[in-house]
Amino acid sequence: MTSVRDAFADRRQEKSGKMAGMKDRRARRTRAALLGAFTHLFLSRRRRIRAADLIAEAGVGRSTFYDHFSSPDEVLLEALRHPFAALADTAAGRGDPAATLWLVEHFWENRQRGRELFDNPRMRDRVSRLLAGMVAERLRGAALILPNELAAVELAEAALAPLRAWTRGEAPASAEAMAESLCRTGAALREALAGPSA
């Protein structure tokens, strides 16, 4: 027989679970608002985005912002995860040509912002590490001649280096040629990293 104490404990636990679910949904909405604000500001402004800009654009409080992100740079890295998914697939040798072309065209359309990102040594390193981490996730369990973390760095840099040079205008190429090159290079490097026994 269930005691009154047990019934109250069950009810408290049920209520606690509902509250946790509400907090999770609220946290996801807040993060989505901040990421949306960042994307809007990043693509429409030509100056550095400050925390105050994001707070005002997203309509959140200062402490709420810092509950979710430590800096605007951290928001930038999180915002890059979605478009970088296609690049990580391509770098890991599993590129979808249409998705890669979309991403390459997006880079070209926003090349001024991309240059600011790639020409900032501190951010360039963080962006490279972000992509390498995403590639490493896609290599999990693969038998390669290098440790997966090193292979991921090699593959990520092989994808980022031509994009950096292209967006700087170092040599002309069509978006279609860039996308095809990235897909072929990713597949060839991934095969080469598998070693002679694969």
PEHUKA-V477292 format. One record per residue. PHI is phi in degrees with one decimal (* if undefined). Layout:
BEGIN
((PHI) (PHI))
END
This chain:
BEGIN
((*) (-79.8) (-80.2) (-61.0) (-61.5) (-63.6) (-62.6) (-65.4) (-64.3) (-62.5) (-65.6) (-62.9) (-64.8) (-63.1) (-64.9) (-62.1) (-64.4) (-64.3) (-63.7) (-63.1) (-64.0) (-65.2) (-65.0) (-62.7) (-63.2) (-63.8) (-64.5) (-64.3) (-63.5) (-64.4) (-61.5) (-63.3) (-64.5) (-67.7) (-67.0) (-63.2) (-62.9) (-62.3) (-59.0) (-59.8) (-66.6) (-62.4) (-85.1) (-110.5) (-110.4) (-117.2) (-121.4) (-60.2) (-89.6) (-101.2) (-57.4) (-60.2) (-63.8) (-65.8) (-61.1) (-67.4) (-65.6) (-83.6) (69.8) (-118.4) (-80.9) (-59.4) (-66.4) (-63.9) (-55.7) (-73.7) (-69.5) (-105.0) (-138.1) (-88.1) (-166.7) (-59.7) (-61.5) (-67.5) (-65.2) (-57.6) (-62.7) (-66.8) (-66.2) (-74.5) (-57.0) (-65.4) (-67.0) (-71.7) (-60.1) (-65.6) (-68.6) (-65.1) (-60.4) (-63.1) (-62.7) (-81.6) (88.8) (-121.8) (-70.2) (-93.8) (-54.9) (-67.2) (-66.8) (-66.4) (-62.4) (-57.3) (-65.1) (-61.3) (-62.5) (-62.4) (-59.8) (-66.3) (-62.0) (-115.9) (-62.8) (-62.7) (-67.3) (-63.8) (-62.3) (-60.0) (-70.0) (-76.2) (-85.7) (-88.5) (-55.1) (-65.9) (-73.6) (-58.1) (-65.8) (-66.8) (-65.1) (-60.9) (-65.6) (-60.4) (-64.3) (-60.1) (-63.9) (-67.8) (-66.5) (-58.8) (-60.4) (-76.6) (-95.3) (-52.8) (86.4) (-77.9) (-91.1) (-122.5) (-76.1) (-114.7) (-57.6) (-53.9) (-63.9) (-71.0) (-60.5) (-63.7) (-63.9) (-60.4) (-67.3) (-64.6) (-66.2) (-65.2) (-84.1) (-75.3) (-57.6) (-67.7) (-64.0) (-61.0) (-64.4) (-65.7) (-69.7) (-80.9) (81.1) (-69.8) (-159.0) (-78.7) (-163.2) (-78.3) (-60.5) (-63.0) (-66.5) (-61.7) (-62.8) (-63.8) (-61.9) (-62.2) (-64.7) (-65.6) (-63.7) (-58.7) (-65.5) (-67.9) (-65.4) (-62.6) (-66.4) (-65.5) (-72.0) (-70.5) (82.5) (-68.0) (-83.3) (-81.0))
END
